[in-house]
Amino acid sequence: MKINLVIWGSLKELLPHLQKEYTDYQVLEGTSIENITKQLEIPDGLVLNASVDGVLQDLDYIPFDGQRVVLLSPIAGG
């Protein structure tokens, strides 16, 4: 199945192979957001949750075909 994956900020810098901040991304049906982050080799702790079609979800959420998944990293600043 295909999801619309969106990355921003430090995640965009970490995943230059995605080439843009949003992309169609193939995953197996039943794959959780946490497993998607592992497939992308994002280090633990860099994604705390995700927005799926505008609704905040935990990492154990399993997206459906065609959903927009925005990976949310912690905000840093000072």
N, C-alpha and C positions, 0 to 999 in steps of 0.2 A: 504494500500500500504506500501511498505518497502523502506526506504532510508538508505544509509550508513552514519551514523552520526559519526563525528570526533570531539573530544574535546581535548584540550591541557591545560597545565599550571594550573592556579588557578581553571579553570572549572573542570579539572580532579580531583582535590582535593575536590571540592564541590560535585561531583557526584560519590562517590566511588562505588555505586551500579552498575554502568556501567562496572566496573572491568577492562576495557582496554580503550585505547584512541580512538578506533574506534569500532563501533558495528552496526549491522543491527537493525533498529528501526522502529517499526510499527506506522504509523500515518494514520488518515483518509484522503482520497483524498480531496484536497482543503484546507489543513491545512497550514497556513503561518509559516514561521520561527519564528516569534514572538510568535505564539500560541504554537509551539513546545517548546520554552524556558519556557513558562508558565506551560506546562505539566510537564516539568522536574523540576519545582519549582526553576528556576534560578532567583535570585533577579534582579529587573529592573536595567539597567545600566551596568550589567556585560557582556552582549553581545551587541556589537554595530552594527555589520553586520556579514555577512557570505560569505564564498566562496562556490559556488555551481558549481561543475565540473570545478573548476579553475577560475570561473568568480565571481567577487565581486558583492554581492547582498545586498539590504536593507532588513530589517526585515519583510517587507510586502510581500516579494517574496514567492510564493507558489511552492515548489519543486514537481517534478514528480517522479513517481515510479522508483527506481533504481539509483537516483542521489546521488552523494557524497556531503554531506553538512558539511562544517567545520565551527563550531561556533567560532567567533573571539572576544576575550575579549580585553579590553584596555591594553596597554603595560605599565607596571610600572617600575620605576627605578629611579636612582638618581646619 
